[in-house]
Amino acid sequence: MIDEESGKPLFHPYLIKEVNGLKIGIFSLLSPEVFLGPTDPRRKGFTLRPPVEVAQAMVKELQPKTDLILLLSHLGYPKDMEVGQTVSGIHLIVGGHTGMNLTYPPVIKNTVILQSGSKGMYAARFDLTLHGNELTFYNTAIKRSLENNLVNIRNRLNAPGVIESQKVQLRKTQEDIEKKLVEFRGKNEFKNVIFALTEQMKDDPQILKMIEAYKSKFPEPTPAPHVEPAIPSPKGGVPVPKK
């Protein structure tokens, strides 16, 4: 978001957080589609630069300073995919706007695309385990699925009554799965879980503390005193207050 008068960003363009010795660069992108059009009064005083252009500039700025780059996106899933395809160097895109539950997040050129349902109905937990300096990723759920398939194929190969033509096909599938599992070696793994938010879930104390601290900056206005309407006098006299 660029101020129209000064030509400068309205907010600091990025944030760097250090977690367990890992420097994480964070920046965000907003879609023009959240507004009703160029005449929307909420757009007064600022402009939005093209998202791919901004993302490329942010990666160039953050790469020398960080180990991991995270994009908080409100572009929508199709645009997130476009950014992942076009801009190299973004490791995680945490998206919104389209409100999709991506239980199995796609990995586009080493960029993991994440998103969960909208309007506070769902939340997601993303666990990332780093095994090496090369930031390539795979989903542990996919690995488990391949390992289970491999066990089933081996059992079928050893089962009685399997004809030779079936064994040839099973061995070919077995070989393909084993090659795929070898490709996972040395890569960083992630686990993504999406769950519905219900009233039975307890608030996280730390997050609740942050929310309350933020809400305290904007105290609710004091409600106007309630006055009971008066009952008109049937003879045109002074109205009598309603009891």
C-alpha positions in Angstrom: 0.0 0.0 0.0 1.6 3.2 -1.2 0.7 6.7 0.0 -0.4 8.7 -3.1 1.2 12.0 -1.9 4.6 10.8 -0.7 5.0 7.7 -2.9 6.2 5.8 0.2 4.7 2.6 1.8 2.0 3.3 4.5 3.5 0.6 6.7 6.9 -1.0 7.2 7.4 -3.3 4.2 8.5 -6.3 6.1 9.3 -7.9 9.5 12.1 -10.1 10.5 11.6 -12.6 13.4 14.2 -14.9 14.9 12.9 -18.2 16.2 15.4 -20.8 17.6 18.2 -19.2 15.7 16.3 -19.1 12.4 15.7 -15.7 10.9 12.3 -15.5 9.2 11.4 -12.7 6.9 7.7 -11.8 6.7 5.9 -9.5 4.3 2.3 -9.2 3.1 0.3 -8.6 -0.1 -3.3 -7.3 -0.4 -5.6 -7.9 -3.4 -7.4 -4.9 -5.0 -10.4 -7.2 -5.2 -11.2 -6.7 -1.5 -12.4 -3.3 -2.6 -15.5 -2.5 -4.6 -13.6 -0.7 -7.3 -11.4 2.3 -7.9 -14.1 4.6 -6.5 -14.4 2.7 -3.2 -13.9 5.4 -0.5 -11.7 2.9 1.5 -9.0 3.3 -1.3 -8.7 7.0 -0.9 -5.2 8.2 -0.4 -3.2 5.1 -1.4 -2.5 2.8 -4.3 -1.6 -0.9 -4.6 1.4 -2.0 -6.6 1.3 -5.2 -8.7 1.7 -8.2 -6.3 4.4 -10.1 -8.4 6.4 -6.9 -8.6 6.3 -6.3 -4.9 7.0 -10.0 -4.1 10.2 -9.9 -6.3 11.4 -6.8 -4.6 10.8 -8.2 -1.1 12.6 -11.4 -1.9 15.6 -9.5 -3.2 15.6 -7.4 0.0 15.1 -10.3 2.5 17.2 -13.1 1.0 20.6 -11.7 2.3 19.1 -11.0 5.8 17.0 -14.2 6.5 16.9 -18.0 6.3 13.2 -18.4 5.5 10.8 -16.1 3.7 7.0 -16.1 4.5 4.3 -14.3 2.6 1.0 -13.4 4.3 -1.2 -13.1 1.3 -4.7 -11.8 0.8 -4.6 -12.3 -2.9 -6.7 -15.5 -3.2 -5.6 -19.0 -4.1 -5.2 -18.5 -7.9 -2.9 -15.5 -7.4 -1.0 -17.3 -4.6 -0.3 -20.0 -7.2 0.8 -17.4 -9.7 3.2 -15.8 -7.2 4.6 -19.3 -6.3 5.2 -20.1 -10.0 6.7 -16.7 -10.9 8.7 -15.6 -7.8 11.5 -17.8 -6.6 12.7 -17.6 -3.0 9.3 -17.5 -1.1 9.2 -20.6 1.1 5.7 -20.3 2.6 2.6 -18.5 1.4 -0.1 -18.3 4.1 -3.1 -17.2 2.0 -6.6 -15.9 2.5 -9.5 -14.2 0.6 -10.8 -17.4 -1.1 -11.2 -19.3 2.2 -10.2 -22.7 0.9 -9.3 -25.6 3.2 -6.0 -26.9 1.7 -5.6 -30.0 3.8 -2.8 -31.2 1.4 -1.0 -27.9 0.5 0.6 -27.8 -2.9 4.3 -27.3 -3.2 5.1 -25.1 -6.2 8.8 -24.8 -7.0 9.7 -25.2 -3.3 7.0 -22.8 -2.2 4.3 -24.3 0.1 0.9 -22.8 -0.4 -1.2 -22.7 2.8 -4.8 -21.7 3.4 -7.7 -22.6 5.6 -11.5 -21.7 5.8 -12.6 -18.2 6.3 -14.7 -16.2 8.8 -13.1 -17.8 11.9 -14.7 -21.2 11.3 -11.4 -23.1 10.9 -7.8 -22.9 12.1 -4.7 -24.7 10.9 -1.5 -25.9 12.5 1.6 -26.1 10.3 4.7 -28.0 11.7 7.9 -27.6 9.7 10.9 -29.7 10.5 14.2 -28.6 9.0 16.9 -31.2 8.3 19.3 -29.2 6.1 20.2 -25.8 4.7 18.6 -26.5 1.3 15.0 -25.3 1.7 13.1 -28.0 -0.2 9.9 -29.4 1.4 7.6 -32.4 1.3 4.3 -33.3 3.1 4.7 -36.1 5.7 1.2 -37.2 4.8 2.3 -38.0 1.2 5.3 -39.9 2.5 3.1 -42.0 4.8 0.7 -42.7 2.0 3.5 -43.9 -0.2 5.0 -46.1 2.5 1.6 -47.7 3.2 1.1 -48.4 -0.6 4.6 -50.0 -0.7 3.7 -52.3 2.2 0.4 -53.3 0.4 2.3 -54.0 -2.9 4.9 -56.2 -1.2 2.1 -58.2 0.5 0.4 -58.7 -2.8 3.6 -59.8 -4.4 4.0 -62.5 -1.8 0.4 -63.5 -1.9 -0.6 -66.9 -3.5 -2.4 -66.9 -6.8 -0.9 -63.7 -8.3 -0.2 -64.3 -11.9 3.1 -63.2 -13.5 1.6 -60.3 -15.6 0.2 -58.8 -12.3 3.6 -59.2 -10.6 5.3 -57.3 -13.4 3.0 -54.4 -12.9 3.3 -54.5 -9.2 7.1 -54.6 -9.4 7.0 -51.5 -11.7 4.8 -49.7 -9.2 7.0 -50.7 -6.3 10.1 -49.4 -8.1 8.4 -46.0 -8.8 7.4 -45.6 -5.1 10.8 -46.5 -3.9 12.4 -43.9 -6.2 9.9 -41.3 -4.9 10.8 -42.1 -1.3 14.5 -41.7 -2.1 13.8 -38.2 -3.4 12.4 -37.3 0.1 15.8 -38.0 1.8 17.4 -34.9 3.2 14.4 -32.7 2.4 12.6 -30.7 5.0 9.2 -32.1 6.0 6.0 -30.5 7.0 2.7 -31.5 8.6 -0.5 -29.5 8.1 -3.7 -30.0 10.1 -6.9 -28.1 9.6 -9.6 -28.3 12.3 -13.0 -26.6 12.9 -13.2 -24.0 15.7 -16.0 -24.8 18.2 -17.2 -23.3 21.5 -15.7 -26.3 23.3 -12.2 -25.3 22.4 -10.4 -23.4 25.1 -8.7 -20.0 24.4 -4.9 -20.1 24.2 -3.8 -17.9 27.1 -1.0 -16.2 25.2 -3.1 -15.3 22.2 -6.0 -14.2 24.5 -3.6 -11.9 26.3 -2.6 -10.4 23.0 -6.2 -9.9 21.9 -7.2 -8.3 25.2 -4.2 -5.9 25.0 -5.2 -4.9 21.5 -8.9 -4.4 22.4 -7.9 -2.2 25.4 -6.6 0.4 22.9 -10.1 0.8 21.5 -12.5 1.0 24.5 -16.2 0.5 23.7 -18.3 3.7 23.8 -20.5 4.2 26.8 -24.0 3.4 25.8 -26.6 6.2 25.9 -28.9 6.1 29.0 -32.2 4.3 28.3 -35.3 6.5 28.6 -38.7 4.9 28.6 -41.1 6.5 26.0 -43.8 8.7 27.4 -47.5 7.8 27.1 -49.5 10.6 25.5 -52.3 12.1 27.6 -55.7 11.2 26.2 -56.9 14.8 26.8 -53.8 16.5 25.3 -52.2 17.2 28.6 -48.7 16.6 29.7 -47.4 13.1 28.6 -47.1 10.6 31.4 -43.8 8.7 31.6 -44.3 5.0 31.0 -43.8 2.8 34.1 
